Each structure stands twice: as C-alpha cells, then as structure tokens.
Amino acid sequence: MSNPDSFISEVTEEVRRDRLYAMFRKYGWIGVVIVLGVVGGAAYTEWSKARDAARAQSFGDAMLDAVDLGAPEDRAQAMAAIPADGGQIALKDLMLATDAGSDKAAALAALDKLAADQSQPQVYRDLAVLRRVMLAGKDQPIADRRAALESIAVPGRAFRTLAAEQLAYLLIEDGKKDDAIAALAALMQDQDAPGGLRQRAGQMITALGGTPPQPAAGAATEPAANAG
C-alpha cells in the first residue's frame, strides 16, 4: 500500500490480461480457422499445380513415344490409346492430323495456331513448336528452325532435351560435324535426357565417327520413364 500507483497499475494489467484471455477463448477459434484456411488453400493450390504439370508431362511424353513408332497405323493406334481430357483431346487430334498422309500445309498452319495460342498450357505449345520443326524439315530455313528450337531448349521447359537433340541434328545438316558430336555427347551426359534419346545420341555419334561418352550417373534409363 506504500505505492498505490504501482498497485493500481498491476491490477489494471491483470484485468486487461483476463479480458484478453476471455476474448481469445470466445473468438480465438476464428483465427485458427482463418490460418488453417490460408495454409490449406495454399497447399491445395501447389498440389493442383504439381498434379497438372505431371499430367501434362505424362501426356506429352506418351505422345512423343507414339510419334516415334514406325508405321502410321501403329502411331494412330498408340495415340488413340493415350488418356486425354480438356485441351489434350484437341492436341491429340491435332497430332493425328499432322501425321504422314495429311495435308502438310494445313498441318503446319494448325501447329502454328496452337503454338501461338496463349490460352493453352505452355507444355502443349512447346510440343507444337517441336512437332512443327520436325514436320517442316528442310522446307523451313535452318535459321528459323534453330530459333524455334532454342526458344524451348531452355532449363525448365518440358521438351528441353528433345529440342536440344533436334538442334544437334541441325548442326549435322549445316555440316558442323564436330559441333554436332559435342552437342550429342552433352545430351548423353544430361541427367534429364530419357534413355531412348541418349541411345539415339550415342548411335549418331558413332555414325559420325566419334566415340560416345558414358551416360551421366543417375540419368533416366527408360525413354518413357516420365510417362507415368
């Protein structure tokens, strides 16, 4: 009682603390719900993005595996069996339309349209660019094909290694054998390169008179390893 100001201050602080605890007991659950909602929403968003990216990658890899088949009938059958939904259905139909025997000019125009369509996922647009270069072949100048491939042969893009393979083939077409061997050797050492691509690269290096390097440790061993 010798220091009434201190006593009053302590009592006031206790009253405030009691009121704070009472408010927390009464309304604290609202904050918990908000926090859980924010965290849960962010987690679901990231999960959805990862799921969609994996689905798109699997679809693209399966389509490219089908394209590698020899006979048109086998390619058509393999493509038709690939699960697809939404924009993938349109893309699958487009790939079938650009197969052997179709109108090349119309197919190139359709691929250009898809590649330029900003509403489509990037992985499909990249696939259209890659397919367009392969279909055009020597009808398109090397410089134009190289520019198109370089735009998708960058880290983080789904078909980076396949675009790099085509860039190596352009070096061969351009008469730059040593540069092509170096590019193909780098692909064989690339841990992201699928097994089929590394095998093709090794065979091409041998055909060019070079010696294939050992594949990178930890590299994929199956060409369809990402196809799920």
Stockholm file with secondary structure:
# STOCKHOLM 1.0

chainA/1-228         MSNPDSFISEVTEEVRRDRLYAMFRKYGWIGVVIVLGVVGGAAYTEWSKARDAARAQSFGDAMLDAVDLGAPEDRAQAMAAIPADGGQIALKDLMLATDAGSDKAAALAALDKLAADQSQPQVYRDLAVLRRVMLAGKDQPIADRRAALESIAVPGRAFRTLAAEQLAYLLIEDGKKDDAIAALAALMQDQDAPGGLRQRAGQMITALGGTPPQPAAGAATEPAANAG
#=GR chainA/1-228 SS CCCHHHHHHHHHHHHHHHHHHHHHHHHHHHHHHHHHHHHHHHHHHHHHHHHHHHHHHHHHHHHHHHHTSSSHHHHHHHHHTSCCCTHHHHHHHHHHHTSTTSCHHHHHHHHHHHHHCTTSCHHHHHHHHHHHHHHHGGGSCHHHHHHHHHTTSSTTCTTHHHHHHHHHHHHHHTTCHHHHHHHHHHHHTCTTSCHHHHHHHHHHHHHTTCCCCCCCTTCCSSTTTTCC
#=GC SS_cons         CCCHHHHHHHHHHHHHHHHHHHHHHHHHHHHHHHHHHHHHHHHHHHHHHHHHHHHHHHHHHHHHHHHTSSSHHHHHHHHHTSCCCTHHHHHHHHHHHTSTTSCHHHHHHHHHHHHHCTTSCHHHHHHHHHHHHHHHGGGSCHHHHHHHHHTTSSTTCTTHHHHHHHHHHHHHHTTCHHHHHHHHHHHHTCTTSCHHHHHHHHHHHHHTTCCCCCCCTTCCSSTTTTCC
//
